Amino acid sequence: MIDLLLAMPPQQFFAFLVGGLVVNFAPGADMIFATACGIQGGPRVGAMAGFGAGVGVLWHITLAALGVSALIAAHPAALDAVRWIGAGYLLWLAVKSWRAGGTLAPGSGTPSAARAFRRGILSNVLNPKPVLFILAFLPQFIDPALGPVWQQIVALGCLFAFTGALVTAGYGVLAGYAGRALGARMGALNKLAALLFGGLAAKLVLD
C-alpha cells in the first residue's frame, strides 16, 4: 500500500493530504464528540474518543473500496459523475457548517476512556455520512494507471483515517486541558469549516 502512495505524483499526493487535513480539522460529529469527551473526562478520554472515531472510518473505507472499484470497473466514466456528486455534497456540508450553532450539547460526551473509544467507533460505523464523503472525496485522487482501484482507495483511505484519528484525538486532548474555552469557539470553527468545504467543492468542479 505504501508503494501506491509513493507512486502517486507528488502534487497529487500533497493535494490529497492537504484536502484530507482540511476535512479532519473541520468541525464535525467526530470532533464535537471528542471535544465533549475531553471536556467531561479529561485529555485521555478525549484522545480515546478520537482514536475510536479513526477506527470507525475503516469500516467506510472497506465499503468504498468494494463499491467504487466495482463501479469504475463497469463504467470508467463514472468518475465524472462521482466528481459532480461530490462537489454538491461538499457544498451541502458548507451550508450546514455555516448554519451550525456554536455550543456543545450537554451530555454529548462520556467521562470513561473505554466508553469513549467504543462510542467513537460506533458513531462512525452507524453513521452513513462518512461513507458518502469518502465516496465523494477519495475517487478524485484515483488513477487506474497506478494499479487496482480498490488498493488505491484502501491506501488513501487508511492515510485519511490515520490523520483523522490523530487530529480528532488532538482536539480531545486539547479540550481536556482547555476545558470549555474550546467549546466556546465552536461557532467560529464552523464558519471556517464552511469556507473550507466550499473551496474543496470549487476545486472539484474546476479541476
N, C-alpha and C positions, 0 to 999 in steps of 0.2 A: 504493500500500500504506500509506503514511503517513496518507493521508486516512482509511482504515478505522480505524486506531488512534486518530486524533483524534476519530472519530465515536463511539467507544465511550463509554458513561457513565463518568465519572471513577472512581467507586468500583469498577466492574468492571475497568477498566484497571489500577488500582493493586493490586487483588486478584490479578490475573494476574501483575503484575510482582513482587509480594512472594512469591507462591507459586512463581514460577519461580526467584527468587533463593534461596529455601529449598532447592529441589531442586539448584540449582547449587552451593551451599555444602556440601550433604550429601556425605559420603564415598561415592564410587562408583568404578567401574572407571577412568573418565577422570581423576578427581582423584588416585587412587592411582598411576596411570601417570605423570601429570605430576609428582607429588611424587617418585617414584622417579627420573625423568629429571633433575629438578633436583638431587637428592642426588648422582647419579652424574656428571652433566655440567655442572652449574652453572646459574645463572639463565637464560641464553639458551636452553639446551637445554630446560629446564623450561617456558619460555614457548612455545617452538615446539611442544612436545607438547600444550599446552593449546589453542593455535590450531588444530592439526591435528584435535583432537577436536571443536572447534566446526564445522569444515568438514564433518566426517563426519556431524554431526547433520542437515545439509541434505538428505542422501540420505533419511533417515527422514521429514523434513518433506514431501518430494515424495510419498513413498508414502502418507503420511497425507492429504495434500490430495486425492489421487486416490481413495483408498479411502473415507474418511469422507464426502467430498462425495457420492459415488455412493450410499452407504448412507443418508444423510439424505434425499437426493432421492427414493429409493424408499420409505423408511419414516421419516417425520418423527418418529415416536415412538421411534425408535432411540436418541435422545439419553438417554432414561431408562435404557435397558439399558446404554449405554456408561458412564453415571454410576455404576451399581452395580458393574459390572465394574471400573471404575477404582478405586473405593473398596476393593474386595477386593484389587486388585493393590498398592495403596499399603499396605494392612495387611500383605501378604506382605513388601514391602520393609522395613517397620518391624521385623518379626520377624527378618528376615535381617540387618539392620543391628545389631540388639541382640545377636545371637549372633556377629557377626563378630569376628575377632581384632583385635589392636591392633598388628600388625607388618607390615612390607613384605617381600614375598618377595624373596630375593636374586636379582639379575639381572632384576628386573621392569621396569627402565628401560633407557635407552640413552644413551651419552655423546655421540652425534652429533646435531646440531641437525636435519639433513636427515632422518635416520632417525627421529628423534622425531616430526617433523611427519608423515611418511608413516605411521608406526605409529599415531599419534593418529587419522588419518583412517580407516585400516583397522580399528582397534579398534572404531569406531562403525559403519562400513558393514557389517562382518561379524557384528555383534552384534545379535540380534533383540530384545533387551530394550529398547533405546531407543525403537523404534517402538511397542512395547506401552505404554510410559509416555506417549509423545506421544499415542497414541490414547486413553489414559485421561484425560489432563490437558487438552489443548487444547480438545476439544469442550465442556467445561464453560463456556467463555467465548465460544462461538459464538452469534450472534444472527442468524438468517436475514433479519431485517428490515433489517440493516445492509448487506446485499449478498451476492454469491455466497459460498457456504460455503468453497469452495476458496481464494478470495482471502483470507478471514479467517484460514484455517489457515496459509497461506503468510506473511502479515503477522505473526501472533502467533508462528509457528514461527521466523521469521528473528530476531525480537526475542529469543526464548528462546535461540536458537543464539548470538547475539551476546553476550548477558550471560553465557551459559555459557562461551564462549571466553575472555572477559575474566577471569572468576572462576577458571577452571581454569588459565589461564596465570599468574594471580596466585599460585596455590598452587605452581606450578612454580618461579616466581621466588623466592618465599619459601623454598621448600625448598632452592634453590640457595644462598641466603645462610645459612639457619638450619641446614642440614645435617640430621643425624639427630634433632635436637631436635623437629622437626615430626613425623617418623615415629613417635617415641616416644609421641606423644599421639593416635595414630590410634584407640586404643580409646575414649577419651573422646569423640572426634568421632563415632564410630559410634553411641554411646549417644544423643548429642544428635540425630543424624540419625533414629534410630528414633522418638524423641518427635515430631519434626517431621513425619515421614511419617504417623504415627498421627493427628496433628492435621489434616493435609490430608485423610485418609480420612474423619474425622468430619465435616469441613466439607462434603464431597461428599454425605454421607448426609443431613445436617441441613438443608442449603440447599434 
